[in-house]
Amino acid sequence: MWKIAVAFAIFAGLALFILSKGGNIDLSGEKHGTEAMHEPAAVGPASAPASK
């Protein structure tokens, strides 16, 4: 059983090390209203499929 705990600790440490080297990674969760919302994608004119 102790081997599982040691393996988990090593894996978690390795995962945190890799994530910290990855750059700007936000692990703080969802943001609601605290940052500017992304603008919706521009929607062009709807094209109807040509029927024959």
N, C-alpha and C positions, 0 to 999 in steps of 0.2 A: 504494500500500500504506500509506503514511504517513497518508493521509486516513482509512482505516479505523481506525487506531489512535487518531487524534485524535477521530473521531466516537465511538468506544467510550469514551474517557476523559470526553468531555463527557456522554454518556448515563449513565455510571456516577456521575459527580458529581451530575447532576440527580436520579437515582434516590435517592442517599443523602440529598440535600437534602430531597426530598419525604418520604422515610421518617422523617427526623429531625423534621420538622414534624408528623408524624402522631400524636404522643403516645407512649404506652407500648407500644413495639414491641420484642419480645424476639427478638434474632437469635442467641442463644447455643445453639440446638439443643434436643434433647429432654432432659427431666429424668427421671432414674430414681431414685426413692426420696428425693430431696432435698427435695421439697416435699410438702405434704399432697395425697393423691390425691382426686380428685373422687368424691363419693358416687354410686353408681349410681342411675339414675332409679327412682322407686317404680313397681313393677309392680302394676297392679290385677288383679282377677279376670279370667281369660280368658273371653271371650264367644264361645260357639260360634255359627256362623251358623245361622239358623233354616232347617230343611229342611221342605219341604212334600210 
